Amino acid sequence: MTLNRAVLVLEGGTYFIGQSVGYEGYAKGEIVFNTSMTGYQEILTDPSYKGQIVTMTYPLIGNCGYNLEDVESNYPSVEGFIVKEMANYPSNWRKKGSLSDYLKRNKIVTIQGIDTRKLTKIIRTMGAQKALISTEGDDIKTLQERVRKIPSIVGRDLVKEVTTLKPYHWSETTYCWQKGYRKKSRFKYFVVVYDFGIKRNILRNLISNNIDTLVVPAATSWTEILKMKPDGVLLSNGPGDPAPLRYAIENIKNLIGKVPIFGICLGHQLLAIALGGRTYKLKFGHRGANHPVKNLETGSVEITSQNHGFAVDIDSLKLLAKLTHINLNDMTVEGFALKEKYFFSVQYHPESSPGPGDSKYLFKNFVKLMEDFRRK
């Protein structure tokens, strides 16, 4: 089969020529890399990747095709996709078709056949940068000019592009072998989830921990939340820079101390800013399913799933929160808490999908926090 030509151009002028194995057209955004060996379907459907082109460092992607279960949202959010080689003959008992077909159907421009190792080294050295994939036959100089005009991810509100438009209840539990996803209707606790780009497996873990879950739009006011009388509030993951989300920050600021709060990823960053802290952009971010994090309260090390390009400056939270988790690769902040105010948060993804389940205990910690708040 003859494949069409595809070109990847980076902000610095470097370009790669490969083949198109997805949708035909243009993809533009910030280029990043993910070190996961599996879980490409969860990665593609993670709303946190809105505004980004994802490079998979594992060389062969698509071995399992795609299925109807391993999705984290209604549709893929990545702007573009880059692989060394796309598997032409997927094999899995759940597959509904090839990954290439899935990418075409969901209009994701994808390039294969380039040196992804070299590309990853460029991103690690130069940092995450703007990039463009084209299958339209444009000359390199034209594409280099176009890529410079792509807006930066810094300062943009990408949450408004992925949040739910109206509240909804979730009732699906985590996956059970041979039974799939089951429904649950009776609960002990009630939690409101701010949808900044929520992954479904976060909701599934809440349900599996006996928590009735209502997902609300990102701009829902704090007064409306308190009227619902929830046992707790979860601040979800999501894409991009937390700083421009002033509406979310103000709402969180007014909820602190009034209701137990659990923050994940972007929710963790927004909670830090609401407390009076600061965030900053990482050089190339953390994205993968193999990042070691030390729990400073227990001394244990968790292998975690991560996807973020910004981090919290812990020095800005002195006397406002206690550092609880730290990344052992670069010593960046992975978690903080303050028991007196009934909140805690983590930068990584305890729900996994993809990735290990080392950190799922955090959902049980959330339950305990709500119980403690009830007894105070």
N, C-alpha and C positions, 0 to 999 in steps of 0.2 A: 504494500500500500504506500503510495506517495503522499508525503505530508507537506503541508504548506510551510513556507519559511516564516520564522518568528524572530524578532529582535528584542533584546533587553538592553535598555540604555540607563545608565546611572547618572546621578546628578553631577558627579565629578568628570563625566565624559567617557568613562569606560563603557564598552558595549560587548555583548555576547550575541552570537548568531546560532539559533537552534531551529527546532521544528514546533509547529503548533499542534497540540494534542487536546485542545479544549475549544472554547468558543472563539470565533473569528472576530477580531476588532482590536480595541485598545484597552489597556488596563493601566491605571496610574495610582500612585500612592507612595507611602513610605515602605521601603524594602527591609524585611527582617528575616531571620532564620529560626527554624524550630528543630531541635535535636531529637525529637521523638522518633523511635523506630516504627511505631505503629500508631493507630488512632487518627489517621489522616481525615476521616470523615467527621470526627468530633472537632478537629481543628478547623476544617472548612466551615462548619456551622456554628462556631463560637463567635458571638457578636462582638467580643473584645477585639477581633481582627478587622473591624470596620476601618477603612482608610489605609489598609496595609496590603502589600504584596508579600506572600509568604513563600520562603524558600525551605524546602525539606532537605536536611543534610543527609539523611539516609538515602542511599543511591537508587533503590528500586521501590517505587511507590505504586500502589494499586493492586497488590497481590490478591486482596480479598474482594475486589470490586466494590460495590456499594450495596447497602441494605436499607430497610425502612425503619430500623430501630436505633442505630448508632448516630443519632442526630441530636444536637444541643439547642436547636431553635427551629423555627418554621422554614428557614431558607439560609443558604450560605451568605456570609457577610464579607469574606475576603474580597479584595479588589482584583487580585490576580494570584497565580499559583506557579511555582517553579520547581521542577524535578529534574534529576539527572536522567532517569529513565522511567517511562510509564509502562507498567505491566500490561502486555497485550492479551494475556490469557489468564484472567483471574480465576481463582478456585476457592470457593467457600460455600458451605451448605446454606447460608443465609443470603447469598448474593442475588441481586435482582438485575444486575448488569455490570458493565465495566465502569471504572472510575472516569475514563475519558467520556463516556456517554453521559454520565452524571454532570460532569463539568460543562459539557455542551448544552445540556438541558437547562442548567442554571446560569448560563451566560457568564462563565468564568474563563477569562482568557488565560491560557496555560502554555508555558514553553518547556520543552524537554531538550536533552542533548547538549546542554552546556556544562561547563566545569563548575559544579556547585561547590566543590571544595575551595576553588580559587575565589568564587563569589563570596563565600562565607568568610574567608580570610580578609577580603576587602572590607566587608561590613564590620568585622571585629577590629580592624585597624583604623578605618576611617569613620566608623560609626554608622548607625542607621541613617539612611538618606533617601531623598526622593528618587523615584524610578518610574520607568514606563516600559510596558510590553506592547509591541505592535505586530500584527500579522498582515498589515495592509500594504506592505511593499514600499513604505517611505524610505528615503535615503537617510543615512546615519546623521548627517549634519542637521537635517530638519527635525529629527527626533531629539537630538541633543538640545536644540533650541526649545522644543516643546517641554522637555522634562524640567527645564529651569523655571518654567511658569507654573508648575504644580504647586498649590498652596501647602504650607507646612502643616503638620499635624499639631504643632504647638499652638495653643490659643484657640483651637476650634472646638465647638461643642458637637461631638459625634454621637453623644448619647441620644439626642433628640431624633436621630435617624434610625435607632434600633429599639427604643423603648416601646412598650405596649401603649396603644391609644386609649384603652379602657381597662378597668380592673377585671380580673378573672380569678377563679379558684382553681387550684391544682389538686389532683387526687391520686396521682400515679406514684407507686413506690419504686424503689430501686429494682434492677433487673434480677429475676429469679430463674435459675437454670431450669429449662424445660417448660416453665410457666410464663416466661416473659415478664412484662410489666403488669402488675396487678393494681386494682383500685382499692382505696381505703376510704371509709366514710365516717368513722367515729374516731374522735381525737380527744386528747387531754389538754392540749395547749392551742393557742391561736396566735399566729404571727403574721404581720404585714410585711411584705417584701417589696422594697423599692427596686423597680426594674430599671437599672442603668445599662442593661445588656445581659440579662440573666441567662445562665446556662441551666438547662432542664435538670441535670443531675443534682444541682444544688436543691432544687425543689423536691426531687425524688428522695433525697436524704432527709429533708425536713419531714416529709410524709412518713418515711420509715421510722422516724423518731417520735411518732405520735403527735405531730404538729399539724394542725389545720392551717392551710396556707392561702393567703390572699395576695395576689401580685397586683401592684398599682403602678401607674405611670410615674416617671421620674420626677415630675414637677408637682406631684400631689402635696398639698400643704400639711404642715405638721399638726395644725389644729384639727384637720380632717382625720388624720391618723389617730390622734388621741381620742376622738369621738368614737372610734371603733372599739376602744378599750382592749387593745391587743396585749398579750402576755409578753411580747417582744417584737422587735423590728430588726429585719435583716437588710443590710445594705449590700447590694449585689455587685458582681464584677461588671465591667463595661469597657468601652474603647477610649483610647486617647488621653488627653491632658485633663487632669481634674480641676485645675485652676479656674477655667472659665465657667464652671458649673455653679455659679453663685446662688441660684435658686435652691439647688440641692444642699449646698453648704449651710445656707441659712436655716433650712428645714431641720437638718441634722443638729445644728447648734441648739435649736429650741427643744429637741427631743432628749438631749443628753441629761441623764439624771432622772428623767420622768418615766422612762421605760427601758428595759434591758435592750442592748444593741449589740449585734454581731456584724462586723464588716468583713467583706472578702474582696481582695484585689483593688479595684477602683473604689469600692465602698470603704476599704481600709484607708486609702489615700484621702478620700473626702472627709472621713471622720477625723483624720489628723489635722486637716485644714480647719475644720469646724472647731477643734479644740484650741486653735491658735498656732498650729505648726505650719511647716512648709514642706513642699515636695520639689523634686528636681528631676530632670530627664537623664536617664542612664545612657551611656554611650551606645550600647547595642541591645540593651534589655535582657530579660530572662525569659526564654521560651523553650519549653521541653518538658519531659516527664522524668527527669533524673537529677533534680537539683537538691543537694543536701542542705537541710535546715536543722539547726540545733535549738531544741527547746531548753531555754535557760532555767526554767523552773524545775524540770525533771532531769536534765542532763542528757536526755536521749536525742538521737539524731534520726530525723525523718527524711525519706526520699520523697520529694514532692513534685507535683505538676505545677508549672508556672507559665504565665503569659502576661507580661507587663513591660512597659518601656519607661515608666516613671517610678520613683521611690520616695519614701518618707525620710526627711532629715530628723533623726532622733534627737539631736541637740536642741532642735526647736520645740521639743515636747518635754523638756526638763521641768519637773514638778507637776506636769500635766498628765503624764501617763508613765507606765513602767514598761521597759523593753522586755519582751517575753520570748521572742524568737529572732534568730540571726542567720543569714545566709553564709555557709561555710566556704563558698567559692570566692566571694568578694566582701564579706562582712557587712553587707547592707541589711537594713531593717526588714524583718519578715513578720513581726508581730508586736503588738503592745496592748496593754490593758490597764484598767483602773477599777478595782473591785468596789471601791467606795461609790463610784458613779455607775456601776453595773454595765460596763461595756468592755469588749475586747475585739480585736481584729487581727487578721493575717493577710499578708501580701500574696501568698500562694493559694492554690486551689485544693481545699480539703475534699472536694467531691470527686477528684481525679477526672476521668473521662476526657482524654486518655491519661493513664498514669497509675501509680500505686495508690493503695488505700491506707497508707500509714497514718494519715491525718484525719480520718473520719471521726475520731474521738472528739473533735471540736464541736460536732453537732450535739453530742451528749453533754459537753461543757455548756453549750447554749441552753439546753434543758435545765441543767443545774442552776445556771444563772437566773433563769426565770423563776425557778422554785425558791431560790434565796430571796428574790425580789418580792415574791408573794408573802414570805414570812417576816419581812422586815417591819 
